Amino acid sequence: MRKSIPNLGMDRFSGIYLGILFILIFTIATPLFLTESTFHVIASSQAVAGMIAIAVLIPMICGQFDLSVGANANFAGLVAVVLLNDGWSFLAAFLASVALGLFVGFVNGFIVVRLKVSSFIATLGVSSILTALAVIVTESIVPPPPSSQAWTKMTQFEVGGFQIIIVYLFVLALLVWWMLEWTPAGRYLRAIGGNTEASRLAGVHVDRWAWISLVLAGGISGLGGVLYTSLTGPSFTFGATLLLPAFAAVFLGSTQLQPGRFNVWGTLIAIFVLAIGVQGLQLLSSVLWLSAMFNGVALIAAVALAVNRTSRANPRPSRLRLNQTDEDAVINAASGTVGQEGSKQPAV
């Protein structure tokens, strides 16, 4: 009897193995790669990218796209700088900018839920509007960095040799993971993404939770934008550079740890694997197009891999969704939404 060769968890941990492979290749290719400074750069530069990816993840779980996360982050960061330069206190400017991100998410939800516009189109339009508003608010001039010490220390304080911003990322990831895996909110979001009509029939308020997911995405985007601007300085363009890696990470992350499901920790694995690839290529060559090329190829490959994994597990039309057992469990978990004789109770 032939012994089967163990796959070493390739179906769930392939991203980790790919990251290790990248490290080995770039270590051999250039002596500049395997240094402490390289990994410090990767950690600090990808902290906000990870936050934006988490912002993308939440609405995608319930079947919504938010293409405004990058522009939202950019706008919130610039507004924070303008407010601080106008004499606002650090706390007031910080809270106002994050609240602005939440408001953008609320507007996205209104357009999608009330006006019945596709989330793809709605958030793409809002992204363009935010880009224009950023230019208006700053009068077409990149504002100077604020002189507030609290503004600088917010992201550049170090813990264990790493900037504190990486700690913010993992705290946020832990909170979102807990919400998605251990609270009714997460179960409802997954139920809606798995089978919208079944969730609606079970009494789940589909529109309400779709709206909430977009508001959460907006708030996290605003927070990420403020932190990124504190870390690197104000800019008109950083949001656009975060959007593609965020979507690539979310799709690639859906093939990790919990294949076929969008999940927080898989997304973080993906964001850092992609960052290792980009950083290694940049050390090998200084050409400007490498990062964009790598992220574009990664997005296509990640979506193709995610769809392929899901199609093999569930031979239905190619659409990334929950496994059937997850759908049933989640809908049944909406406690009290369906009576024993099929009569609906108040919607969740």
Secondary structure, DSSP 8 states (H G I E B T S, - for coil): -------TTHHHHHHHHHHHHHHHHHHHH-TTTSSHHHHHHHHHHHHHHHHHHHHHHHHHHTT---TTHHHHHHHHHHHHHHHHHTT--HHHHHHHHHHHHHHHHHHHHIIIIIS---HHHHHHHHHHHHHHHHHHHTTTS-------HHHHHHHH-EETTEETHHHHHHHHHHHHHHHHHHSHHHHHHHHHHH-HHHHHHTT--HHHHHHHHHHHHHHHHHHHHHHHHHHH---SSHHHHHHHHHHHHHHHHTTSSSTTS--HHHHHHHHHHHHHHHHHHHHH---TTHHHHHHHHHHHHHHHHHHHHHHHHS-SSS-----HHHHHHHHHHSTTSB-TTS-B----
